[in-house]
Amino acid sequence: MEQATAKLGAEVVDKILAAAIADPDTMCRIADDISPPTEPVHDYIADVDTRCALLEELRPFCYNQEIMLNATVFAAFMIAPIPEIRNFLQTVRNFSRPALVVRGILGLAADAIRAYIPKESRAPVAAATPSAAVPTVILDEPGMPVPSGLVTRSGFSDQVKDRDGHVCVFSGMRDPQAAHIFPFATSEKKKFAALNELLTALWGPEKSMAWRRNFEDAGITQSAKNGISMNHQIRFWFDNARFALKPLRETPEGIVVQWHWLKKSILKPLTYISLDDNNNNNILHQAGVMDQSWGNNLAHRESGVRIQTGQTFLLRADEAEDKPSWDLLQMQWDLLRVAAICGAADVTDDYYDYEHLDERGYDEAVAAKQRAILVEFEASDRGAPPFCYGCIPPP
């Protein structure tokens, strides 16, 4: 008791004792559940200064043609591999009409993230028209597998839950759902074109082709390789980009992944991101990602122990062919972060249906949040009290 008091403080120890007396069963469950191991966590956006500098290199191509970047392109630049972003920028510079490439990537990025985070429309809408192409490798590779309609969702669910022992691999709760790592709606409807082009442009042809071989193969997407057992709430958060799993390593027993809570964005995918030097909102202020902390903890294990950023989990598989796909896990780690930064999980599918590219560029609700964040940042810089979010001045 003396050691506990010395380490935790008398007040904390008293609270623990009071909780144990009030609800001994719950406290015993918590005591019996050892928290998952943790490993070091990196910044929310790695190498952020370099990434912002690379985004700034689009400035001359945008200003000459009065082009405004959108939040989805910003998010992709914050996550894609830096060497591949540099290769893309070189492609833009070498192209005879660079503005066409920039315009193409704007619509392409939005269409790609729309496909990866499918959200039902409020009303039926026509199919989206493919965006202008970005110069890339030929994607119609001979022999590329095509999804088959013969694989059933129920068969997929049984495979995943049987492998995972019919418990959520993160919370330990029973009666889980089988969550798709690569979205079922996207593979079912074969909405691959924009996704393939964006990945090739900003992740490079080698990585994009490796991922494509997985997500276009129904033998993979409708097998246990594309599934993880999650309880209903965790499955909802996964589908809505509230957390992402970083694949760390493969072991003989399975794959070790690291949990990261993502932030709820102030942006929407088509929101303008200004590169104007005279704009007192710099790029990170506009996106609401000035600090490098991760998102808030929302879930807990069956015992009540919180699931936190940095904790690691083993996705077990007795047979090698049942292991979750490393490539699909890598892809979700990157694209869920892109979706979180640009706010793709917070809009429905019909949000993207616009007549003109700039129709969704300005959103007053987003602009109000941007102003509030800037005022709070400036106030904290001066040591002033925190800003009141309910008192946002007009522009």
N, C-alpha and C positions, 0 to 999 in steps of 0.2 A: 504493500500500500504506500509506503514511504517513497519507493521508486516511482510509482505511478504519479503520486502527488508532485514529486520533484520534476518529472518530465512534462506533465500535462497541466499542472496547476491545481490548486485546491478547488476552485470553482468548477472546473471541468469534471474533476473526479466526483464532486457532489452531484452534478447533473447526471452522470452515468449511473451512480448509485440510485438516484431517485427514479430514473427511467427503468432500471432493473427491478425495483420494487413495484413500480406501477404496472409494468408489462414484462414479466420475466421470460415468457415464451419468445417474444420478439427479440429480446436482448440475447437469448441463447442462440437463436438462429443467426444473428449477426456475428456473434462470437465464433460460431462454428464455421462460418464462411470466410475463408481467407481471401482477401482482395486479390484480383489478378495481378501478375507481375507487371512492372512498368519498365519502359526503356526511354532514353532521351527523346525529347520532342523538339522539332525544329520550328522556325518561325512560320506564321500563318502563310506568308508569301516569302519564299526564299529569294535572296538576291534582288530585293525589291527595287533598289536604286538602279541596278543594271537594266532591269525589265522596263522601268519607266523611261530610261534613256533610250532604249530600243523603240519604245512606242513613240517617243518624240521624233524619231527618224522618219515617221510617216507624215510629219507636219508639212513639208513642202509639197508633197503629192496631194494632200488634202486641201491646203489653202489655195493652190493654183486652180482647183476645180470646185471650190466651195463644198468640199466633202466633210461631213461630220462623222467621227468615229462613234460606234455604239458600245454599249456596256458589254456585249458578248465578246467583241474583239478585244476590248480591254482585259476581260477576264481570261481569255485564251492566252494573251501575252503574259499575264501574271503566272501562268501555270505551265505552258508548253516548254520543252527543253530549249535553253538559250541558244545553243549552236544551231538548232533548226530554225529558230526565229531569225537569226542572222542570215541563214541561207534564204529564207523567204524574202527578207528585205533586199538581198542581193538580186533575187529574181525580179522584184519590183523595179529596182534601178536599171536592170538590163533589158526590161521589156520596152518595146517601142512606144507603148501608150500606158505608162505606169498607173495612171488614174483608173484605168479599166480594171486593173488587178485589185486596187484598193476598194473600188466599188464592189467588185465581185466578192471579196472576202467579207464585206459587211453583211450582205444578204446571206452568204454561204454560212457564216458563223451562226446567225440567228436560226436558219433552217436546220442546221446540224444539232444545235442544242434543243430545238423544238422536237426533233426526232428522238433524241436521247432521253429527254424528260417529258414523255407524252402525258398530257393533261386533257381530260375531256372538255370539249367546248360547251359553252352554255346553250348553243343551238347548232344544228348541223351546218357544216361549212364545206365549200368545195375544196378539193385537194390543192395543196400548195404548188405553185409553179416553181420548178427548179431555178435556183439563182444563177447569175452569170458565172461561168466557169473560171477557176483560177488555174493558170498554167501548172501542170502537174504531170506525173507519170501516167501512162495508160493504165486504167483501172480494170478493164475487161480482160483479166488474165485468163488464158485458156485453162479449163479444168477447175475454175473457182467454184466451190460447192454452193448450192442454192438451197435455202430452207425448204423443207418438205412439210406439207400439211398433214402428214400421216402421224406425226408425233403428238400425243395428247398431253394436255396440261396435267391431267390427273396422274398419268404415268410419271411425269416429271416430279410432281409433288411427292409421290410415294417413294421414288428413288432417293430424293434429298432427305426426307424425314427418316427413312429406314437407315440411311448412312449415319445420320446424326442422333440416332437413338430416340427420336420423337421428343426431343427437348430443344429449346432455344440454346444455341451454342454460346450466347453471351449472358443471358440472364439465368439459365438453368430451368426456366419455367416449362411446364409441359403444354401439350396441345399447340405446337408452333405452327406457323405457316412457312411454306417453302418460297423464299424470296428469290427472284431472278437477279443475278449480278448484272447481266445485260438485259434490258427491259424486254419482257415478252411482247408487248404491243409493237415495239419497233421491229423485232425479228419476224413476228407474224405478218406484218404489213410490208416487210421488206423495204423499210424506209432507210436505205443505206447511202444513197447517192451523195447528199450534202455532207453526211458524216464522213464518208470516205475522203471526199475532197478536202475538207477542213483538216482532217488528221494528216493527210499527205502534205498539205501546205505548211502546217505548223509543227507537226510531230515528226515529219520526214517519211519518205517512202518505205524505208525498212521497217520502222516501228508500226506504221499504219498498216502495212501488208500483213505483219505478224498478227496484229489484232484482228484484221479483217478475216483472216483464215479461221479465226475462232468464232466471231459473231455472225458470220454468214453461213456457218455450218450448223444445220439443225441437229445433226448428231451430237453437237456440243451444247448448243443453246437450250435444247430440250432434254438435257441429261443432268445428272448430279454435278457435272463440271460447272454448270452455270447456276448453281443454287446454294443457298445457305438457310438453315432453319432459324427463324426469328420469331419471337412472340409478336402478337398483333400490333402492339404499339411501336416496337422497334422496327418492324417491317414498314409501318407508315412513315416513320422518320427517315428510313433508308430511301424509300421511294420519293421522298420530298427533299432530298439533299440536306438533311439536318446533321448527318454524320457521314464520314467516309472511312474506309478501311485501307490502311497502307500495308501492302504485302511486304514483309520483311525478309523471309527466307523459307525455303522448302526444307523439310526434315523427313526422315523415313516414316514418321507418323502422320504427316500432313503439311499444312502451310500455316506459318505464324503470321498473323496480321495485327496491326496496331490501330486502335480506335482513336478517331479524332472528331470531336464535335465541331461542326461548322457554324459560322455566323449567319444569322438571318440578314439578308442584304437590304439596303435602302433602295437599290436600283431595280430597274426592269430591263429585260434583255435589249430593247431597242432605244433605251435612254441615251441621249447624246453625252459623250465624254469630250469636253473641250480641251484642246491643246494650246489655247491662247495664253501667251505669256502675261497678258494684261488682266486675265481673269484671276481674281484673288483666291478662287477655289482651285488649288492645284489638283492633280489627277487623283491622288489618294484621298483628299478631302471629299471630292465628288463621289467617290466610291464608298466612303465610310470605312476605309480599312487602314487608317493611319497607324494604329497600334498592331502589334504582331501576336496578340493573344488569340486563343482559339475560342470556340463558342461555349455557351453555357451547358452545364450538365442537365440532362433531361430525364435520364433513365436510371434504373437501379436493378440489381440482381434480385432473385427471389427472396433472399434474406433481408433485403433493404439496403445492402451495401451499394454505393453509387458506382455507376460505370463512368469512368473519367478518361479524358484525353491522355494518351500515353500508355494506357493499359494494353496488354497484349493477350491474344487468344489463339489457341491452336485449333484450326479447322481440321479435325481428324478424318482420316479415311483409311480403312483396312486394306483396300485395294488401290493400286496406283491409278487405275482408270477412273476411280470415283473422286479423286482429288479435285477440288475447285480449280478452274483454269487460272494459271498464273497470269496469262495475258489479259484475261477478262478482269481480273482483280486489279492489275495495273491500270487498265483503261478506266475502270470506275473510280479509282483513286484520283486520277487526273480530271475526268469529266464531271464528277460530282462536285469537285472544288470549283471548276469553271461555272457550273450551274448555280452554286451557292453565291459566288461573287456577283454574278450578273442578275440574280433574282429569278432564274428560270422556273424554279419550283413554285413560285408564288403567282404565276399567271396561268390562265387557261389557254387551251389551244387556239381559240379564236382571237386571242390578243394579237397574234402575228399576222392576221389577215388585214392587210392595209393596201390602199390604192397607190400611195406614194411612199417612197422610202423614209421620208421625214415625218410621216403622219404621227408616229409614236415617239418622235425624238424628244419632245418636251412634255413632261408630266408634272403638273403642279404639286401633286402629293410628294413626288420624289424631290422636286426642287425645294419644297419646304423643309424636308428632312436634311437636305444638303446644307441649307442655310443654318439650320439649328446646329448641325455638327460643327460648321465653321465657327459660329459664335461661341459655342462651348469650348472649342479648341483655343480660340483667341483669348477667352476669359481665363482658361487654365494657364495659358502662357503668362498672363499678367497676375496670376494668383487670385483672381476674382472668384466669387462663389459660382457653383455650377449653373448653367443656363436652364431656364424653365422651358421645357419643350412645348408647353401649352401656350406660349406667348411668342409665336413665330411672326416676325414682321413681314409685311408684303415686300416683293422685290422692288 
